[in-house]
Amino acid sequence: MSNIQDKISQEVEQARATCDITGNNSAECAAAWDAVEELQAEASHQRQAKRKTSLEQYCDANPEADECRVYED
């Protein structure tokens, strides 16, 4: 996760520099901030995908427990 945070920081610095050079209303500035937004969205998705419920964590550690049984129809 740290790698994507580093990339976000780099993109933010690059976006600020781009906007300083081309102006805040330029297409290049907007594109640079779009890239930052995309990376932030990806980081958010990665954080959400890694979370398991307490039951899932319990079943990973105790697959033979009654609470973790899966029945097929």
C-alpha positions as a Python dict, from the first residue, in 0.01 Angstrom:
ca = {
    (1, 'M'): (0, 0, 0),
    (2, 'S'): (291, 232, 69),
    (3, 'N'): (395, 213, -294),
    (4, 'I'): (67, 359, -418),
    (5, 'Q'): (81, 632, -154),
    (6, 'D'): (429, 727, -277),
    (7, 'K'): (299, 737, -633),
    (8, 'I'): (8, 959, -524),
    (9, 'S'): (250, 1201, -357),
    (10, 'Q'): (461, 1215, -671),
    (11, 'E'): (156, 1277, -891),
    (12, 'V'): (31, 1554, -659),
    (13, 'E'): (369, 1731, -683),
    (14, 'Q'): (366, 1688, -1060),
    (15, 'A'): (8, 1819, -1084),
    (16, 'R'): (95, 2127, -880),
    (17, 'A'): (398, 2195, -1097),
    (18, 'T'): (197, 2146, -1415),
    (19, 'C'): (-74, 2385, -1295),
    (20, 'D'): (185, 2644, -1194),
    (21, 'I'): (336, 2632, -1543),
    (22, 'T'): (24, 2600, -1760),
    (23, 'G'): (-234, 2773, -1539),
    (24, 'N'): (-514, 2638, -1323),
    (25, 'N'): (-771, 2635, -1603),
    (26, 'S'): (-559, 2451, -1860),
    (27, 'A'): (-635, 2106, -1998),
    (28, 'E'): (-292, 1985, -1883),
    (29, 'C'): (-369, 2089, -1525),
    (30, 'A'): (-704, 1909, -1533),
    (31, 'A'): (-543, 1595, -1676),
    (32, 'A'): (-276, 1597, -1406),
    (33, 'W'): (-537, 1616, -1129),
    (34, 'D'): (-741, 1343, -1301),
    (35, 'A'): (-437, 1117, -1272),
    (36, 'V'): (-417, 1194, -899),
    (37, 'E'): (-787, 1118, -857),
    (38, 'E'): (-752, 784, -1038),
    (39, 'L'): (-467, 679, -810),
    (40, 'Q'): (-663, 780, -500),
    (41, 'A'): (-961, 577, -620),
    (42, 'E'): (-739, 274, -676),
    (43, 'A'): (-591, 309, -327),
    (44, 'S'): (-943, 323, -184),
    (45, 'H'): (-1045, 9, -373),
    (46, 'Q'): (-738, -175, -251),
    (47, 'R'): (-814, -83, 111),
    (48, 'Q'): (-1174, -204, 79),
    (49, 'A'): (-1083, -528, -96),
    (50, 'K'): (-841, -639, 174),
    (51, 'R'): (-1080, -614, 467),
    (52, 'K'): (-1233, -934, 600),
    (53, 'T'): (-1512, -965, 850),
    (54, 'S'): (-1435, -1109, 1190),
    (55, 'L'): (-1624, -1426, 1092),
    (56, 'E'): (-1410, -1465, 778),
    (57, 'Q'): (-1095, -1420, 984),
    (58, 'Y'): (-1220, -1675, 1236),
    (59, 'C'): (-1306, -1927, 964),
    (60, 'D'): (-966, -1882, 801),
    (61, 'A'): (-807, -1974, 1134),
    (62, 'N'): (-1065, -2243, 1225),
    (63, 'P'): (-1209, -2400, 908),
    (64, 'E'): (-1343, -2702, 1099),
    (65, 'A'): (-1563, -2491, 1331),
    (66, 'D'): (-1941, -2539, 1315),
    (67, 'E'): (-1989, -2170, 1230),
    (68, 'C'): (-1775, -2213, 918),
    (69, 'R'): (-1949, -2511, 761),
    (70, 'V'): (-2075, -2468, 407),
    (71, 'Y'): (-2362, -2685, 288),
    (72, 'E'): (-2430, -2764, -76),
    (73, 'D'): (-2787, -2795, -200),
}
